[in-house]
Every structure is written in structure tokens, then in C-alpha cells.
Amino acid sequence: MITGIVVKNMNGYFYVQDDSSTVHECKVRGRLKKGRYSLLVGDRVLVLFF
């Protein structure tokens, strides 16, 4: 589990940069996707790896 900042949003994928400057390609979970919330560049997020 890491925390980071959304640096790019492209075609449903979000690129999150962590504290060590590594960029991870992520996809949003269904719960957030179906809700009224959206991610924007600059948002601070928590990333879980499955």
C-alpha cells in the first residue's frame, strides 16, 4: 500500500507518483467509478496492489 499524487489521467488509467518518484499505472475501483466522485491530476491517493 502506497500513497502518491495523480500525475496523469489517460483513457481510464491514472498514473500515480509515489514518494520515491516511481510512477505506477493504476485503474480506479468500481465503487469510486460508479459514484459521483472523480480523480483529478494533483489529488493525493492511496494505492493498493492486488
Beta strands, then each sheet from edge to edge (+ up, - down):
strand 1: 2-10
strand 2: 13-18
strand 3: 23-27
strand 4: 44-47
sheet 1: 3+ 2- 1+ 4-
end
